[in-house]
Structure formats: C-alpha cells, structure tokens
Amino acid sequence: MNWNKVGRWVLLACSLVLGTFAGLCGFWIFESKVPAAMQTALLATEARIYYLISGLVLGFAIFALAMLGVWIAGQSASAKVRRELSPK
C-alpha cells in the first residue's frame, strides 16, 4: 500500500469536508440575514446549491494549496540533503 497516495486521498477528503462546511456556514448566514418575506423556495434552493458548490471549490483550493506546500517542502534544500544522505 502506497501511503503517499492514501495521504493525498485523506487530504482531499478532509479539504472537501472543510470547504463544504464553510459553504453551509455561508448558507446559514444567508438564511439568517435575508428576511423570510424575501425568500422563496427557488431562491433558497439556488442559494443552497450556490453555497455548496462554492464550498467544494474552496475545498479544492485548500487541497491545491496544501499540495503546493508539500511540493515546495520536498524541493527545499534540507529535503534534498536528507534524500542524498538516506540509505538506499
């Protein structure tokens, strides 16, 4: 089992969950701030879909930034020295 791939899948899943939670929090704020007289069923449905999709996009952005950080850390000078000195 390749633990690097497992770690990436776990990171992706956690990022998507975090982004979805942020989208739901945005929707809860929308529901609390928009007066009930102004809300229709269509508006509530569209807002829920919009916030969930925005949350998923945020989750992918979090994943991409985390993977960029992992890549940059792997390219650092200390990581290169460790790779060169490690027994093969």
C-alpha angles and dihedrals in degrees: 000000000000106000092194091064092044090051091051092051091049090048091050092049093047091047092052092048090050092048092047090050090051089051091050090049088053090051092049089053089049091052093049096046102042111076116245090238089061096047121091128182090253093050092049092049093047091047092050092050092045093051094045092050090046089051092051091050088050089051091053090048090052090050092049093050091048091050090048089053091050091050093048091048090051090053095051121116095246091053090052091051091050091050091050094048098042116102114252 
